Amino acid sequence: MFRATPVNLAKLKKFARRMDAVILRPYYPMSALYRVMNDDRGLQADFMPAIHSVKSFNSLRSRAEKIELGGHRLWLAHLADIIASKRAAARPRDKAVLDVLEKTLREKSKSSSKA
């Protein structure tokens, strides 16, 4: 999820250029999804300015995990937020992955409680 400001859209375009990728809007005008793709690299990254069941960018970010990727900081939504979003969307493709995501969350919870 990102704030769809002119500055952030410029950053998205810069990211796509650096990845030799294209930005697609596959579901426009029904969805605000921005998809960055480079088939040669196997890259597909989706960026959404709004997500089902997420009230604000700040609330999502407060639970997100920060990782390093290619020398850059990247915030990843907490898996519980992704699950809640897919459950709220209730589309067949979202429902299809819920079991796997919920199992993954349970496994992550088990491994972090052992640490």
C-alpha positions as CSV (number, residue, x, y, z in Angstrom):
1,M,0.0,0.0,0.0
2,F,1.2,3.5,-0.7
3,R,-0.1,7.0,-0.7
4,A,-0.9,7.9,-4.3
5,T,0.7,11.4,-4.2
6,P,2.4,12.9,-7.2
7,V,5.8,12.5,-5.4
8,N,5.1,8.8,-4.7
9,L,3.9,8.2,-8.3
10,A,7.2,9.7,-9.5
11,K,9.1,7.3,-7.2
12,L,7.1,4.4,-8.6
13,K,8.1,5.4,-12.1
14,K,11.7,5.7,-11.1
15,F,11.5,2.2,-9.5
16,A,10.1,0.8,-12.7
17,R,12.8,2.4,-14.8
18,R,15.6,1.0,-12.5
19,M,14.1,-2.4,-12.8
20,D,13.7,-2.1,-16.6
21,A,10.0,-2.7,-15.9
22,V,6.7,-1.3,-17.0
23,I,3.8,0.0,-14.9
24,L,0.5,-1.5,-15.8
25,R,-3.1,-0.7,-14.6
26,P,-4.6,-4.1,-15.4
27,Y,-8.0,-3.4,-13.8
28,Y,-8.5,0.3,-14.5
29,P,-11.0,1.9,-13.9
30,M,-12.4,-0.8,-11.5
31,S,-9.2,-0.8,-9.3
32,A,-6.5,1.6,-8.4
33,L,-3.8,-1.2,-8.6
34,Y,-0.5,-0.3,-10.1
35,R,1.5,-3.4,-11.3
36,V,5.2,-3.1,-12.0
37,M,6.4,-6.0,-14.2
38,N,9.5,-7.2,-15.8
39,D,9.0,-10.7,-17.3
40,D,12.7,-11.3,-17.9
41,R,13.4,-10.9,-14.2
42,G,10.2,-12.6,-13.1
43,L,9.3,-9.4,-11.3
44,Q,5.7,-8.6,-10.5
45,A,5.1,-6.1,-7.7
46,D,1.6,-4.7,-7.0
47,F,1.1,-1.2,-5.4
48,M,-2.3,-0.2,-4.0
49,P,-3.4,3.2,-2.7
50,A,-6.3,1.4,-0.9
51,I,-6.8,-2.1,0.5
52,H,-9.9,-3.8,1.8
53,S,-10.2,-3.8,5.6
54,V,-7.3,-1.3,6.0
55,K,-8.5,2.0,7.3
56,S,-5.3,4.0,6.8
57,F,-1.8,3.8,5.5
58,N,-0.5,4.8,9.0
59,S,-2.3,1.9,10.7
60,L,-1.0,-0.6,8.2
61,R,2.6,0.7,8.5
62,S,2.5,0.6,12.3
63,R,2.2,-3.2,12.0
64,A,4.5,-3.7,9.0
65,E,7.9,-5.4,9.0
66,K,10.9,-3.5,7.8
67,I,13.4,-5.5,5.6
68,E,16.5,-4.7,3.5
69,L,16.3,-5.5,-0.2
70,G,19.1,-4.5,-2.5
71,G,20.4,-2.0,0.0
72,H,17.0,-0.3,0.3
73,R,14.5,-0.3,3.2
74,L,11.2,-1.9,2.3
75,W,8.1,-2.1,4.5
76,L,6.1,-5.4,4.2
77,A,2.5,-5.5,5.4
78,H,2.0,-7.9,8.3
79,L,0.6,-11.2,7.1
80,A,-2.4,-10.8,9.4
81,D,-3.3,-7.6,7.6
82,I,-3.0,-9.3,4.2
83,I,-5.2,-12.1,5.4
84,A,-7.8,-9.7,6.7
85,S,-7.8,-7.8,3.4
86,K,-8.3,-11.0,1.4
87,R,-11.1,-12.1,3.7
88,A,-12.8,-8.7,3.3
89,A,-12.4,-8.7,-0.4
90,A,-14.1,-12.1,-0.6
91,R,-13.2,-12.7,-4.2
92,P,-12.7,-16.4,-5.3
93,R,-9.0,-15.8,-6.0
94,D,-8.5,-14.3,-2.5
95,K,-10.5,-17.1,-0.8
96,A,-8.3,-19.6,-2.7
97,V,-5.1,-18.6,-0.9
98,L,-6.5,-18.0,2.6
99,D,-5.7,-21.5,3.9
100,V,-2.0,-21.2,2.8
101,L,-1.7,-17.7,4.3
102,E,-3.3,-18.7,7.6
103,K,-1.0,-21.7,7.9
104,T,2.0,-19.6,7.1
105,L,1.0,-17.1,9.8
106,R,0.5,-19.9,12.4
107,E,4.0,-21.3,11.5
108,K,5.6,-17.8,11.8
109,S,3.9,-17.3,15.1
110,K,5.2,-20.7,16.4
111,S,8.7,-20.0,15.3
112,S,8.8,-16.4,16.7
113,S,7.5,-17.6,20.1
114,K,10.3,-20.2,20.3
115,A,13.0,-17.5,19.8
